[in-house]
Amino acid sequence: MSQNALQMSWARAIARARKEHVRAKLCVQLRKLGLDEAECTREISALIFKKREPQHQTVECLKVIESNNEFLRDLTFHDLRHEATSRLAEKLSLHELMKVTGHKSSTMLARYYHPRAADLAKKNWLKT
């Protein structure tokens, strides 16, 4: 796979995820305005397929959501390395994790490992 193909695939995946997020938020807003589930689906279909004009309130809600939406705006492919390292750390020992991620020192590994506070609190640090 070429670098360009990977970049284009990443951009498409982010765009697709952002669209799904916006549609979900739009449906929630339309439900608050009194539309039922079937009407929400029809309005979102009108926006996607453009076979009919969506209601004015739908267009206004969509503008507000899109202008305030920062979901996945700054997510990069490299961020996945941080996430994967943190999740793998739950399953692997330090040396195994270093081999899998390709880090030569534990200090470099520490840059990518970000444990959740809840997971640290669950561990039994002091054995009596």
C-alpha positions as CSV (number, residue, x, y, z in Angstrom):
1,M,0.0,0.0,0.0
2,S,1.4,3.4,-0.9
3,Q,1.6,6.3,1.4
4,N,-0.9,8.3,-0.7
5,A,-3.4,5.4,-0.6
6,L,-3.1,5.2,3.2
7,Q,-3.6,9.0,3.5
8,M,-6.6,9.0,1.3
9,S,-8.1,6.0,3.1
10,W,-7.6,7.7,6.4
11,A,-9.2,10.9,5.2
12,R,-12.2,9.0,3.9
13,A,-12.6,7.1,7.2
14,I,-12.5,10.3,9.2
15,A,-15.0,12.0,6.9
16,R,-17.3,9.0,7.1
17,A,-17.1,8.9,10.9
18,R,-17.7,12.7,11.1
19,K,-20.8,12.4,8.9
20,E,-22.2,9.6,11.0
21,H,-21.6,11.6,14.2
22,V,-23.3,14.7,12.7
23,R,-26.3,12.6,11.6
24,A,-26.7,11.1,15.1
25,K,-26.5,14.5,16.7
26,L,-29.0,15.9,14.1
27,C,-31.4,13.1,14.9
28,V,-31.2,13.9,18.6
29,Q,-31.9,17.6,17.9
30,L,-34.8,16.8,15.7
31,R,-36.3,14.5,18.3
32,K,-36.0,17.4,20.8
33,L,-38.0,19.5,18.3
34,G,-40.8,16.9,18.4
35,L,-40.1,14.7,15.3
36,D,-40.5,11.0,15.7
37,E,-38.0,8.4,14.6
38,A,-39.5,7.9,11.2
39,E,-39.6,11.7,10.5
40,C,-35.9,11.9,11.6
41,T,-35.0,9.2,9.2
42,R,-36.9,10.9,6.4
43,E,-35.2,14.2,7.1
44,I,-31.8,12.7,7.1
45,S,-32.6,10.8,3.9
46,A,-33.6,14.1,2.3
47,L,-30.2,15.6,3.2
48,I,-28.3,12.6,1.9
49,F,-30.2,11.7,-1.3
50,K,-31.6,15.1,-2.2
51,K,-34.8,13.7,-3.7
52,R,-36.8,16.2,-1.7
53,E,-36.2,19.4,0.2
54,P,-35.6,18.9,3.9
55,Q,-37.6,21.0,6.4
56,H,-36.2,24.5,7.3
57,Q,-35.7,23.4,10.9
58,T,-33.6,20.5,9.8
59,V,-31.3,22.7,7.7
60,E,-30.9,25.2,10.6
61,C,-30.1,22.4,13.1
62,L,-27.5,21.0,10.7
63,K,-25.8,24.3,10.3
64,V,-25.5,24.8,14.0
65,I,-24.2,21.2,14.6
66,E,-21.6,21.5,11.8
67,S,-20.4,24.9,12.9
68,N,-19.8,23.7,16.5
69,N,-18.7,20.1,15.7
70,E,-15.0,19.4,16.5
71,F,-15.4,15.6,16.5
72,L,-12.3,14.0,15.1
73,R,-11.1,17.3,13.7
74,D,-7.5,16.9,14.9
75,L,-7.2,13.1,14.9
76,T,-4.2,11.8,13.1
77,F,-3.1,8.3,12.1
78,H,-0.2,8.5,14.6
79,D,-2.7,9.0,17.4
80,L,-3.7,5.3,16.9
81,R,-0.2,4.3,18.1
82,H,-0.8,5.9,21.4
83,E,-4.2,4.2,21.8
84,A,-2.9,0.8,20.7
85,T,0.1,1.0,23.0
86,S,-2.1,1.8,26.0
87,R,-4.5,-1.0,25.2
88,L,-1.8,-3.5,24.6
89,A,-0.2,-2.6,27.9
90,E,-3.1,-4.1,29.7
91,K,-2.3,-7.5,28.1
92,L,1.5,-7.6,27.7
93,S,4.5,-7.2,30.0
94,L,6.9,-4.3,29.5
95,H,9.4,-6.3,27.5
96,E,6.7,-7.8,25.2
97,L,5.2,-4.4,24.7
98,M,8.5,-2.9,23.7
99,K,9.0,-5.7,21.2
100,V,5.6,-5.3,19.6
101,T,5.7,-1.5,19.4
102,G,9.4,-1.4,18.3
103,H,10.6,0.8,21.1
104,K,14.2,0.3,22.3
105,S,13.9,1.9,25.7
106,S,11.2,2.2,28.3
107,T,11.5,6.0,28.3
108,M,10.5,6.1,24.7
109,L,7.7,3.6,25.4
110,A,6.4,5.9,28.2
111,R,5.7,8.6,25.6
112,Y,3.1,6.4,24.0
113,Y,1.7,4.6,27.0
114,H,-1.1,6.6,28.7
115,P,-2.9,4.4,31.3
116,R,-6.4,5.4,32.4
117,A,-6.7,6.6,35.9
118,A,-9.5,4.1,36.6
119,D,-7.3,1.2,35.5
120,L,-4.5,2.4,37.8
121,A,-6.8,2.7,40.7
122,K,-8.0,-0.9,40.3
123,K,-4.6,-2.3,40.6
124,N,-3.5,-3.6,44.0
125,W,-0.3,-1.7,44.5
126,L,0.3,-2.5,48.1
127,K,0.0,-6.2,48.9
128,T,-0.3,-6.9,52.6
